[in-house]
């Protein structure tokens, strides 16, 4: 991707895709942005997706297949639309105009076969940096960062809180488990269902962890 212009929340980019870059796993990314794209060169098969209904971890998708060649246009108008492109020749070159929402919702990666949401990330660039920083602290084993991570679990964006909870649990189960158990008892917390699901998973896969003294 080569960004050739940007102003406020809008960007204009050249995007080159080749067959080697296409993932065989049918995962589509849904972002809170308006995107319009024109094919400049090459050919491809594309599938356009729209979310018709959604639950906590799964969505129902409507899809339309189309063939792309020079001059063809595509658009996605918000977080409920996406597309997958598979170049049929060496490469596909497009011109993409994108505008991020003023207060973007989360970015979601969805398995289009099952409708399962396989990953969520904040649509806000600053939140994404914070989420990446927390992940890095966890991977580095930085237990000295636990006070900061614990504070992050209490307020703010649900996605950031969940990442902080995961890293607390990874760094020190005695710290992370009580936090998750507290949320799993609070029906008003946006992370209530996710916390209950994680505790159920730990009960199946790591029962000894739940029985360890704090």
C-alpha positions as CSV (number, residue, x, y, z in Angstrom):
1,X,0.0,0.0,0.0
2,X,1.3,3.4,-1.0
3,X,-0.5,6.4,0.6
4,X,-0.4,9.3,-1.8
5,X,-2.6,11.9,-0.1
6,X,-4.2,12.4,3.3
7,X,-6.4,15.1,4.9
8,X,-8.2,14.9,8.3
9,X,-9.7,11.4,8.4
10,X,-9.4,10.7,4.7
11,X,-6.6,8.9,2.8
12,X,-6.0,8.2,-0.9
13,X,-3.8,5.1,-1.6
14,X,-2.5,2.8,-4.3
15,X,-3.0,-0.8,-3.3
16,X,-1.2,-3.7,-5.0
17,X,-2.3,-7.3,-4.2
18,X,-0.9,-10.5,-5.7
19,X,-2.0,-14.1,-5.5
20,X,0.7,-14.9,-3.0
21,X,-0.6,-12.3,-0.5
22,X,-4.1,-13.8,-0.6
23,X,-4.9,-15.9,2.5
24,X,-6.6,-19.2,1.8
25,X,-8.3,-18.8,5.2
26,X,-11.6,-16.9,4.4
27,X,-11.2,-14.1,7.0
28,X,-12.7,-10.7,6.1
29,X,-11.9,-7.6,8.0
30,X,-14.7,-5.2,8.9
31,X,-13.6,-1.7,9.8
32,X,-15.6,1.4,10.8
33,X,-14.8,3.4,7.6
34,X,-16.1,4.3,4.2
35,X,-14.0,2.8,1.4
36,X,-14.3,3.3,-2.3
37,X,-11.9,1.5,-4.6
38,X,-11.3,1.5,-8.4
39,X,-9.4,-1.2,-10.3
40,X,-6.5,0.3,-12.3
41,X,-5.0,-2.9,-13.6
42,X,-5.3,-6.6,-13.3
43,X,-8.2,-9.0,-12.8
44,X,-9.7,-10.6,-9.7
45,X,-12.6,-12.5,-8.2
46,X,-14.2,-10.7,-5.3
47,X,-16.9,-11.5,-2.7
48,X,-18.7,-8.6,-1.0
49,X,-20.1,-9.2,2.5
50,X,-22.7,-7.4,4.5
51,X,-23.6,-8.2,8.1
52,X,-27.4,-8.9,8.4
53,X,-27.6,-9.8,12.1
54,X,-25.1,-10.4,14.9
55,X,-24.8,-11.9,18.3
56,X,-22.0,-11.7,20.8
57,X,-19.4,-13.8,18.9
58,X,-21.1,-14.6,15.6
59,X,-22.7,-12.8,12.7
60,X,-25.0,-13.7,9.8
61,X,-23.5,-12.6,6.5
62,X,-25.0,-11.9,3.1
63,X,-22.6,-12.2,0.2
64,X,-22.4,-11.3,-3.5
65,X,-19.7,-12.5,-5.9
66,X,-18.3,-10.4,-8.7
67,X,-15.5,-10.3,-11.2
68,X,-13.2,-7.3,-11.3
69,X,-11.2,-5.9,-14.1
70,X,-9.8,-2.4,-15.1
71,X,-12.4,0.3,-14.3
72,X,-14.5,-1.7,-11.9
73,X,-15.5,0.0,-8.7
74,X,-16.2,-1.3,-5.2
75,X,-17.4,0.3,-2.0
76,X,-17.8,-0.5,1.7
77,X,-19.8,2.0,3.7
78,X,-19.2,1.3,7.3
79,X,-18.4,-1.4,9.9
80,X,-21.0,-3.9,8.6
81,X,-19.5,-4.3,5.1
82,X,-16.3,-5.8,3.8
83,X,-14.9,-7.8,0.9
84,X,-12.4,-10.5,0.0
85,X,-10.4,-10.2,-3.2
86,X,-8.4,-13.0,-4.9
87,X,-6.3,-11.9,-7.9
88,X,-6.7,-14.2,-10.8
89,X,-3.5,-13.0,-12.5
90,X,-0.2,-11.8,-11.3
91,X,-1.5,-8.8,-9.4
92,X,-4.4,-6.4,-8.9
93,X,-3.8,-2.6,-8.6
94,X,-6.5,-0.4,-7.1
95,X,-6.9,3.2,-6.1
96,X,-8.5,3.4,-2.7
97,X,-10.2,6.4,-1.1
98,X,-11.0,5.7,2.6
99,X,-12.5,7.8,5.4
100,X,-12.4,6.6,9.0
101,X,-15.4,7.4,11.2
102,X,-15.1,10.3,13.6
103,X,-15.4,8.0,16.6
104,X,-14.6,4.6,15.1
105,X,-16.1,1.4,16.5
106,X,-14.0,-1.8,16.8
107,X,-12.4,-3.5,13.9
108,X,-13.5,-7.1,13.6
109,X,-12.0,-10.1,11.7
110,X,-14.7,-12.6,10.8
111,X,-14.5,-16.2,9.4
112,X,-16.9,-15.8,6.5
113,X,-17.6,-19.6,6.4
114,X,-19.0,-19.8,10.0
115,X,-19.7,-16.1,10.8
116,X,-17.5,-16.4,13.9
117,X,-15.7,-13.3,15.0
118,X,-12.1,-14.4,15.4
119,X,-10.6,-11.1,16.5
120,X,-11.6,-7.7,17.7
121,X,-9.4,-4.6,17.9
122,X,-10.1,-1.0,18.7
123,X,-10.8,1.2,15.6
124,X,-9.1,4.1,17.3
125,X,-5.4,4.4,16.5
126,X,-4.4,5.5,20.0
127,X,-6.3,2.6,21.5
128,X,-4.7,0.2,19.1
129,X,-1.2,1.4,20.1
130,X,-2.2,1.0,23.8
131,X,-3.5,-2.6,23.1
132,X,-0.3,-3.5,21.3
133,X,1.8,-2.1,24.2
134,X,-0.1,-4.2,26.7
135,X,0.4,-7.3,24.5
136,X,4.1,-6.6,24.3
137,X,4.4,-6.2,28.1
138,X,2.7,-9.6,28.5
139,X,5.0,-11.3,26.0
140,X,8.0,-9.8,27.7
141,X,6.9,-11.1,31.0
142,X,7.0,-7.6,32.6
143,X,5.3,-8.4,35.9
144,X,6.4,-4.9,37.1
145,X,3.7,-3.6,34.7
146,X,0.9,-5.3,36.6
147,X,-0.3,-2.2,38.6
148,X,-0.7,-0.3,35.3
149,X,-2.5,-3.3,33.7
150,X,-4.8,-3.8,36.7
151,X,-5.8,-0.1,36.5
152,X,-6.6,-0.5,32.8
153,X,-9.1,-3.4,33.6
154,X,-11.4,-1.1,35.5
155,X,-12.5,1.7,33.2
156,X,-12.5,2.7,29.5
157,X,-12.9,0.9,26.2
158,X,-14.1,-2.7,26.7
159,X,-11.5,-4.0,24.1
160,X,-8.6,-2.4,26.0
161,X,-9.9,-3.7,29.4
162,X,-10.1,-7.2,28.0
163,X,-6.5,-7.0,26.7
164,X,-5.4,-5.8,30.1
165,X,-7.3,-8.7,31.8
166,X,-5.6,-11.2,29.5
167,X,-2.2,-9.9,30.2
168,X,-2.8,-9.8,33.9
169,X,-3.8,-13.4,33.8
170,X,-0.8,-14.4,31.7
171,X,1.7,-12.5,33.9
172,X,0.2,-13.6,37.3
173,X,-2.9,-15.8,37.7
174,X,-3.3,-14.8,41.3
175,X,-3.8,-11.3,40.1
176,X,-5.8,-11.9,37.0
177,X,-8.3,-14.5,38.2
178,X,-9.9,-12.4,40.9
179,X,-10.4,-9.6,38.3
180,X,-12.1,-11.9,35.8
181,X,-14.2,-13.5,38.6
182,X,-15.4,-10.1,39.7
183,X,-16.4,-9.1,36.2
184,X,-18.1,-12.5,35.7
185,X,-20.5,-11.6,38.6
186,X,-21.4,-8.1,37.3
187,X,-24.2,-8.4,34.8
188,X,-23.9,-4.7,33.9
189,X,-20.3,-5.0,32.8
190,X,-19.9,-5.2,29.0
191,X,-17.3,-7.9,29.6
192,X,-19.6,-10.1,31.7
193,X,-20.3,-12.7,29.0
194,X,-16.7,-12.8,27.9
195,X,-15.4,-13.3,31.5
196,X,-17.9,-16.1,32.1
197,X,-16.9,-17.8,28.9
198,X,-13.2,-17.5,29.8
199,X,-13.8,-19.0,33.3
200,X,-15.7,-21.9,31.8
201,X,-12.9,-22.5,29.4
202,X,-10.3,-22.5,32.2
203,X,-12.5,-24.8,34.2
204,X,-12.4,-27.3,31.3
205,X,-8.8,-26.9,30.4
206,X,-7.0,-25.7,33.5
207,X,-9.1,-26.7,36.5
208,X,-6.0,-26.8,38.7
209,X,-5.5,-23.1,38.0
210,X,-8.9,-22.2,39.5
211,X,-8.2,-24.3,42.6
212,X,-4.8,-22.8,43.3
213,X,-4.8,-20.5,46.4
214,X,-4.6,-16.8,45.7
